[in-house]
Amino acid sequence: MKSLEDPDAIRHFQSLCDACQELTTRYHSPSELRLYADGYLHALRKTGSLDPRQQDRLEQLIDRWILDPSSFIGPDGDVSTLYSRQPQRY
């Protein structure tokens, strides 16, 4: 698959990536990130603001990106705390 070429598609990819990273800082799970991305992509598809080929490429790229744990860092910068809170030590 080729990379995104359309500047608007690239901006949507960056926006979605930023939003998903923000959600991980609040300990959202991969399935919740997937739901968020699906809603975003559905709204984008309904508005028809991207060429259908660019829309398909964006959707494929987001699918791979969300499934790759190396795409995210934990809220404290630690991958081990990516999707779950660690017990607080007193």
Residue frames relative to the residue before (quaternion, step in Angstrom):
aa qw qx qy qz dx dy dz
M 1.0000 0.0000 0.0000 0.0000 0.00 0.00 0.00
K 0.4183 -0.6910 0.5325 0.2530 3.53 -0.96 0.83
S 0.5498 -0.5919 0.4645 0.3628 3.53 -1.23 0.36
L 0.6561 -0.4860 0.3875 0.4280 3.53 -1.31 0.12
E 0.2025 -0.7990 0.5594 0.0877 3.55 -0.99 0.86
D 0.6559 0.5228 -0.2982 0.4555 3.56 1.11 -0.71
P 0.4931 -0.6813 0.4482 0.3031 3.64 -0.74 0.97
D 0.6404 0.5162 -0.3367 0.4583 3.61 1.01 -0.70
A 0.6388 0.5138 -0.3248 0.4716 3.59 0.99 -0.80
I 0.6340 0.5237 -0.3236 0.4681 3.58 1.01 -0.79
R 0.6528 0.5070 -0.3124 0.4681 3.59 0.95 -0.85
H 0.6475 0.4997 -0.3225 0.4765 3.59 0.99 -0.77
F 0.6246 0.5290 -0.3377 0.4647 3.60 0.99 -0.77
Q 0.6753 0.4908 -0.2936 0.4658 3.58 0.87 -0.94
S 0.6484 0.5195 -0.3146 0.4591 3.57 0.96 -0.83
L 0.6727 0.4905 -0.2889 0.4727 3.56 0.94 -0.89
C 0.6327 0.5231 -0.3245 0.4699 3.58 1.02 -0.77
D 0.6556 0.5082 -0.3079 0.4659 3.58 0.92 -0.89
A 0.6655 0.5047 -0.3039 0.4583 3.58 0.93 -0.89
C 0.6644 0.4926 -0.3076 0.4704 3.59 0.94 -0.83
Q 0.6324 0.5090 -0.3417 0.4736 3.59 0.98 -0.73
E 0.6273 0.5239 -0.3323 0.4708 3.59 1.02 -0.74
L 0.6475 0.5134 -0.3196 0.4637 3.59 0.99 -0.79
T 0.6390 0.5171 -0.3440 0.4539 3.62 1.01 -0.65
T 0.6095 0.5422 -0.3737 0.4415 3.60 1.09 -0.49
R 0.6928 0.3881 -0.2628 0.5480 3.56 1.31 -0.22
Y 0.5592 -0.6817 0.3364 0.3307 3.56 1.26 0.66
H 0.2916 0.7369 -0.5547 0.2535 3.60 0.96 0.78
S 0.4768 -0.6942 0.4736 0.2576 3.55 -1.05 0.84
P 0.6744 -0.4807 0.3578 0.4313 3.59 -1.25 0.25
S 0.6409 0.5186 -0.3432 0.4500 3.61 1.00 -0.70
E 0.6426 0.5017 -0.3257 0.4789 3.60 1.07 -0.65
L 0.6130 0.5264 -0.3434 0.4787 3.59 1.08 -0.67
R 0.6328 0.5363 -0.3193 0.4583 3.55 1.03 -0.83
L 0.6465 0.5118 -0.3176 0.4682 3.60 0.97 -0.83
Y 0.6415 0.5194 -0.3198 0.4652 3.57 0.97 -0.86
A 0.6808 0.4889 -0.2856 0.4647 3.57 0.87 -0.99
D 0.6304 0.5337 -0.3380 0.4512 3.59 0.99 -0.78
G 0.6558 0.5081 -0.3090 0.4651 3.58 0.98 -0.84
Y 0.6400 0.5251 -0.3138 0.4650 3.55 0.98 -0.89
L 0.6991 0.4727 -0.2717 0.4626 3.57 0.84 -1.01
H 0.6203 0.5382 -0.3416 0.4571 3.58 1.06 -0.71
A 0.6571 0.4989 -0.3067 0.4746 3.58 0.93 -0.90
L 0.6410 0.5213 -0.3192 0.4641 3.56 1.00 -0.80
R 0.6440 0.5190 -0.3096 0.4692 3.56 1.00 -0.84
K 0.6710 0.5105 -0.2987 0.4472 3.59 0.94 -0.90
T 0.6746 0.4832 -0.3119 0.4627 3.60 1.01 -0.68
G 0.3077 -0.7864 0.4851 0.2273 3.57 1.20 -0.47
S 0.3506 0.7783 -0.4660 0.2329 3.57 1.16 0.49
L 0.7235 0.3501 -0.2448 0.5422 3.60 1.24 -0.23
D 0.5827 -0.5306 0.4831 0.3815 3.51 -1.28 0.49
P 0.5840 -0.6163 0.3840 0.3629 3.66 -0.89 0.79
R 0.6340 0.5179 -0.3406 0.4624 3.63 1.02 -0.67
Q 0.6647 0.4869 -0.3013 0.4799 3.57 0.96 -0.85
Q 0.6072 0.5476 -0.3430 0.4623 3.59 1.08 -0.73
D 0.6613 0.5021 -0.3021 0.4682 3.60 0.92 -0.92
R 0.6542 0.5081 -0.3121 0.4654 3.58 0.93 -0.87
L 0.6390 0.5234 -0.3201 0.4639 3.55 0.97 -0.86
E 0.6671 0.5025 -0.3051 0.4575 3.59 0.88 -0.91
Q 0.6581 0.5008 -0.3100 0.4690 3.61 0.94 -0.81
L 0.6596 0.5088 -0.3027 0.4630 3.56 0.96 -0.86
I 0.6492 0.5048 -0.3109 0.4765 3.59 0.96 -0.83
D 0.6142 0.5504 -0.3482 0.4456 3.61 0.98 -0.80
R 0.6959 0.4571 -0.2723 0.4823 3.59 0.84 -0.95
W 0.6573 0.5389 -0.3118 0.4246 3.56 0.94 -0.89
I 0.6798 0.4859 -0.2959 0.4628 3.59 0.89 -0.90
L 0.6800 0.4957 -0.2958 0.4520 3.61 0.99 -0.73
D 0.6478 0.5145 -0.3164 0.4643 3.60 1.19 -0.37
P 0.3455 -0.7752 0.4853 0.2101 3.63 -0.34 1.18
S 0.6020 0.5699 -0.3707 0.4188 3.59 1.13 -0.42
S 0.5240 0.6371 -0.4052 0.3940 3.59 1.29 -0.06
F 0.7692 0.3396 -0.1517 0.5197 3.57 1.21 -0.47
I 0.1921 -0.7213 0.6446 0.1656 3.50 -1.35 0.31
G 0.5754 -0.6030 0.4255 0.3525 3.57 -1.14 0.55
P 0.7062 -0.4778 0.3182 0.4144 3.57 -1.26 0.34
D 0.7539 0.3287 -0.1982 0.5333 3.57 1.10 -0.63
G 0.6347 -0.5461 0.3165 0.4459 3.56 1.28 0.35
D 0.6192 0.5293 -0.3267 0.4793 3.57 1.32 -0.01
V 0.4478 -0.7092 0.4776 0.2617 3.58 -0.74 1.05
S 0.6202 0.5705 -0.3548 0.4051 3.63 1.05 -0.65
T 0.7172 0.3952 -0.2528 0.5153 3.62 1.15 -0.36
L 0.2530 0.8341 -0.4691 0.1421 3.54 1.26 0.31
Y 0.8490 0.1339 -0.0443 0.5092 3.61 0.63 -1.02
S 0.7719 0.2833 -0.1914 0.5359 3.60 1.16 0.07
R 0.4956 -0.6463 0.4962 0.3007 3.50 -1.12 0.71
Q 0.3543 -0.7034 0.5741 0.2240 3.53 -1.08 0.74
P 0.5474 -0.6103 0.4349 0.3724 3.60 -0.98 0.67
Q 0.4486 -0.6829 0.5102 0.2685 3.53 -1.02 0.84
R 0.2484 -0.7536 0.5906 0.1472 3.55 -0.97 0.86
Y 0.2143 -0.7924 0.5632 0.0951 3.51 -0.91 0.94
